[in-house]
Each structure stands twice: as structure tokens, then as C-alpha cells.
């Protein structure tokens, strides 16, 4: 059944991309409540902005939900390190709202913002033993549980946005729902756009890898990200995300890398106002579920959860595109020095990472990289 579900969901994702662009057991955090209480709580909680409910997918759901209206009630918890107003949080609210409605108010998903339940690594550990039900997190830490996910994050391997989503919607989803992930206590529901990642620093403009030399650049705790910065001439400095602002402010680090939307959201531009639009990697965000919670819930409930997750993906992609455009405009208005690379400068970054990508960990990702390349149109 697990394999059939994974194959079905992957097929649904491919069709979608082609068209457009715990529970009652003691091992989960699910707390049974009455359906009436759940519906009352949710009615005034997530998705109170009209935009979040106006997607075509949410207005015209597929399937008969009569079997989802019966059964025990649950209150599940979802963690994210984003603020409540961030675009991806709006998609999470829509996910929670739709799940609640299509289960007749039986399932409430409470969302905890601003990393109040811990940083992503801690939340992943909570998912594994069932102390948390859902996590909106970055894909990078998940490579610890499925090594192949490293291949999807290699620098400069995507031709364009459609190529990126085609790879994640097929190769990526197969990994996220794999036996390896489930054995680790995790189950991938969907991806969210995390944007292309760019370098920013407090010292100078960066036009070529030569300009990276001597800069201490914060990266995620990932051998891939550390190796990429080294290949470009910088000094990688692994550091928890919550410590980056103070690290930049005090000079412990000179720069970091992230999407421009998050660069603005967490105000890193205030202490590192040189931004280079090099688009070195595109690593998606994810919506991950505790496999313990998944195994506790019934088949009808999981069908609703998976469907609502995919719908929230489509909404989030649209919201992200809008947020990125607004973020770049605000950053320029705030005095950030935005460096847009010429084709020649961009080529120097790509060339500097070429041998690194091919030889990373002995070239063990060559087969996956070939599959990704084959999806380019």
C-alpha cells in the first residue's frame, strides 16, 4: 500500500506540473477532541485572509469526502521557522484549513511559527519519534536520511524553473516517500518553493569567484554546501540559522546565502547589504510528516492530507513568485547594493563548480544527475 500510494502521488504531481508550471496512539502528539470543538477552533484560525482560500484547487476539490467525515478527532502540530505573515505560512494555513473542512472538523492542524518548537534539526528529531506531526523545513537536512537528496541540491544543474519542478516532482517525490525515509520515521508530503539561493555579505560586491576569497560565509550544516563555498573560494562556516543575524552584526561571519525573500524576512540586509544574484542553488522547502502519525491515521484521512498538501504546493508557488518580486523591490529601496551578474560573470561561477559537482563524494550521484539533466526541455 505504501508503494502504491507513493506511485499514485508521484503521478498526480507529474500531471500537475505538466499542466502549469498524530493520532490516537501514544506515539504521536495527536490529542483526540470532539469534532464540534475542532471545527469551532479552526473556523477562526488558519486562512482568514481571502487570498488563501481563492485557489482553484481549494474551491474545486476532487473526490468524495463522506468517508472522511467519520471517526476520531485529532489535534496535530505543524512547525515552521517562518513568521506567520510569510508567503509559505499562508500556504500552510490553507493546507490546515482544507484538511479541517474535508474531515468535517475532525482534524485540526495547529501551526507554530518562528521556530517556537525548535530549529529544524530538533523538529526533525521530534518527527522521528512522533513528538511532532508536521514540519515545514528545508530539504538540506533531509539528505541525512536519504543521501540521494544531495543530488537535487547541486549548484547550477537546472536549466530553468520548469526543469527544477520537473525534477522535484518526479525524482524528488520518489525519494521523499521512499522506504529509507519511512524507516527514519519521516514521510514527505509535498515541496514548496524556496527560491534560488544567492550570496550576500557585509564587505563588498561579488562579481566573480575571485571576490569570494577570504570571506567567511555561513552555510547550513551540510557537506554539500560547505564544499560548494570552498569551490567558489570562500570559507564555509556552519551555523544555526537563528545565529546568522548576530554573526553578521558582530563580524563572526562576513556573509551568508539564502533566497532574497528570506534575506528580507529576517532582516539580514540590515547587517549585510551586498547582494549578488548568482542563483547558485535551488533547494526546495518541504512539508514533512511524522511516519508514526501517518501510520496512526486512517487511509481516508491520509488521502485528504496528501491531496491538501499538493494543493497548498500550487498555491505556495504563486505566492512565492509574488513575494520574490516584492522583496527585490523593497531591498533596492532600502539601499541594498544588488549585483546582477553578466553572462560572462555567471559562467565563471558555474565553471568554478563544474568539477565539484562531477566529483562530489567520488561522483556517486552521477546517475541521478544524469536523470535530472534528461528532464531539461
N, C-alpha and C positions, 0 to 999 in steps of 0.2 A: 504493500500500500504506500509506504514512504517513497519508493522509487517511482510508482505510478503518479503520485502527487507531484513530485519534483518534475517529472517529464511533462505533465499537464500544464503546470505553471510556467515552465520554460517556453512551451509552445504558445501560451497566451501572451507572454512577453514579446516574443518574436513578431506575432501578428500585430500587437500594439505598436511596436517600434516601426514596423513597415508602414503602418498607416499614417503615422505622424512623426514622427521625429524622435497566576496560576490557578489555580483550580482548587477542587475540593480536597485534594490530598495534602498531607503535611509537608510535602517537599516544595510547595510553591508559596508565593506570597498572596495568592488569591484568597480573599476573605468573603465567604458567602454572605449575601444580603438579600433582602426581599426585592422582587422586581419593581415594586412600586417605589421603594426608596431609591433604587438605582436610577430609574427614569427621572425622578424628581431632581436628583443631584445633577444629572447630566444635562437636563433641559436648559439650565442657566450657565453651564460651564464652558466646554470647548466650543469653538466655532461660532462665536457670537457676531463676528464680522460677516457681512453678507457675502463678501467675495469668496470666503472659504466654502460656501455651500452652493456656489453657482456653476460648478464644473458640470459638463455634460454627463460624465461618468457617474457623479453622485446623484444627479437628477433622474437618470435612466438606468438604474442598476439592473443587472441581469439575474435571472434565477428566481425560484420560489423560496421565500424565507419562512414559510409556515413551520417547517421543522426546527427552525432556529428560535422560534418564539417560546418554546417549552424547555424546561429543565432548570437546573440550579442557577443561582445568580452569583456573579463573581465581581470583585473589585481588583483590577490588575494595575500594576505600576509601570510607567514608562519614564526613563531618564534621558535627559539631553543636557549638554553643556551650553546650549544656545539660550538666549533670552527669550521670553515669551513673545516678543514682537518680531523676532527674526522670521524670515520667509519660510524656512523649513519647519519652524514651530507651528506656523499656520497650517501646513500640510499635516502635521501630527494631530492637530486639533480636528481636522477634517476626518482623518482616519478614526480617531476615537469616537467622534460623533456618529459616523456611519455604522461602526460596529455596534454602538449602543442602540441605534434605531432599528437595525436589521435583526437584532436579537430581542426585540421587544422590551428593551431596557434591562435585560438580564446581565449584560456585560458592561461594566464601567471601566474605562481606562483613564486613570489619573496620571497627568503628565507633570513631571518635576523638572523645572528649568534651572539654568545657571549652575549646573553641576552640584546641586544641593545633596544629591545622593552619592557623590564621589566623582573622581575623574574617570575617564573611560576605562582604563585598565582595571580599576576597582569594580566598576559596574559590570565589566565582562566576567569577573570572578563571581559576582553576585548572580549573574545569569546562569552560570555553570551549575551552581548548587540550588537554584530556584529561589534565591532571596530577592530576585528582581525578575520581572516578566518581559519587559521590552527595553531596548536601548537604541537610541539614535546615535550612532557613532561613526567614526572614520574607518575606512577599510584597512588601513595600515596595521593596526594591532591584531587584526584577524588572521594575518599571514602566519602568526604563531600556531594557529590551529589548522590552517590549510596552506601549505607552503606555496602552492600554485598561484595564490592571490598576489604574490610579489610580482609576477609577470605582468599583471594588469596595470601595475603602477610604474612601470619602467618609463624613463623620460623620453619624450619626443617620439612615441610609437604610434600616435593616432593622427590620421590624415585630417580629420575634421570631427565635429561634434557627432554627426551621424555614425561615423566609424566607431567612435567611443561607445555610444549607446548600443550599437550592434554587438560589440564585443562583450559588454557587461550583461546585456540581456540574454545572451546565449552561454558563452563560456563562463562568465561570472556567476550567473544564476545556478549553473550546474555545480559549481564549487560551493556556493553558499548553502545549498540543500544537500550536500554530499554526506556520505556516511562518516567521513572524517570530522565534519563539523558537528554532526549529531552526537557522535561519540564523545566529543568535547563538551557536550551539554548545550550546544548552540544550534539555532535554526534560522537561516536567512529568509526574510520575507520580501524585501524589495531594496532597491537602490534609490538614493536621492542625489541630485546634482550637487557636487561640492565645488564646482568651478575649476578652472585651470589655476594652478598654483604659480605664484610669482615671488621673486625676491624683493625684500625691502630692507633698508639699513639706515643707520644714523650718520654715516661718514661721507658718502659720495655717490655720484651717479654710476651705474653699472651699464656699460655698453657691450663689453666682451668678457670672456672668462678671465682675461688678464686683470680686470678690475676687481675680481673676486679675491685675489690673492691677499692674504693677511687678515681677512675679515672672519670673525668668529660668528658663524651662522647657526642659530638654533634650528634643530630638526627634531622630528619625532624619534622615539626610541626604536629605530629600525635600521638594520644594516644596509638596506637598500638606499634609504635617504642619506645616511652618512656617507656611503660610497659615492653617491651622485655628487654631493657637495665637494668631496675630495677630488673627484674627476674634473670639476669645474674650477679647482684651485683654492676653494675656501676651506676653513677649519670648522668641521661639524661639531656642534655642541648639543648633545641630547639634553632635553629639559622639559619638565611638565608644562603643559600649555598655560596653566594658571600663573606660572612664574615668568612668562615671557615679558610682560609689560615692565615689571620691576627690573628684570635683567637688562632690558634695553635702556631703561632710565638710569641705571647705575653704571652702565658700561661693562657689565659682566659679559654681555654679548653685544655684537655690533649690528646684527640683523637677524632676520628670520624669513620664513617663506610660508605663504598661505594664499587663499583666494582673496580677491580685492574686497568682496563682501564682508568677510570675516576680519580683514585688516581694518575696515571701517568700524565694524560692530564692536570690537574690543578696544578701539581707540589706539591701536599700535602706531598709527600715523602721527600721533602727538609726540612720540619719542623716537620715531624713525621715519623721517619724511622723504626718503628717497625710494621711489617705487619703480621697479623695472618690469615691464610686461613681457617676460620671456616665455611664459606658459610652459614651464619645463615638465610638469606632470599634470595628469588629470586623474585623480583618485576619488572615486565616488564616496559619498556618505552611504550609510546602510541603516536599515531598520532590522534589528536582530531580536529574535525571541528566545527565551529560555526553552530548551527542549523538554525540560521537566514540565513546564507549564503546557506546552504543546501536547505532550503525551497524556496530560490530565484532562484536557478539554475534549469534547466530543467531535466527531467528524464534521457535523453540521456547523458547529461553532468555528472550527478551523477553516472551513470553506469560506465563511463570511470574513474572517480575519484576513485571509490571504487575498481575497478579492478587494477588500477595502484598502489593503496595503498597496496593491497595484494601482488603484485609482488615485491614492494620495501621491504616488510617484508622478503620475501625469500632471497633477496639479502643481506639485513642487517644481517640476521642470519649468513651467510657465512663470511661476513666482520668482524662481531663481534668475531667470533671464531678465526680468524687470528689475530685480534688486541689484544685479551687477551693473546695469546701465546707470541706475540712480547713484550707486556707490561711487562709480568712477567720476561722475559729475560732481558729487559732494567733495570728493578728495581733492579734485583740482581747485574747487572753490576755496578749500581750506589751506591752500598753499603747498600741497604736496608736489614735489618735483617728479612728474610722471615721465619715464623714459620709454618711448616706443621704439623698438629695435628696427633697424633697416633689414632688408632681406639678407644682406651680407653679414650683419652682426648676428642675426638669428642663426644663420648657417654655422657660425663659429661655435655657438652653444651646442648645437646638435652634433657637430663633428667631435667636440670635446667629450661627448657622452657616448659616441658610437661604439668604441671598443669596450667601454664599461658595460654597456647593455649586452653586447655579444658574449663577453667573458665573465659576467657576473656569476659567482659561485660555480666556475668551471663550465659555464654555458648550459647549465641543466634546464634552463627554461626555453631552449631553442625551439622545441616542438610547439609549446604554447604560443610563443612569439610568432611562429610561422602561421598558426591558426588565426591569430589576431590580424596579421598582415593580409591574409587571404580574404578577410571580411571587408577590406577597403574597396570602395566603389570608384 
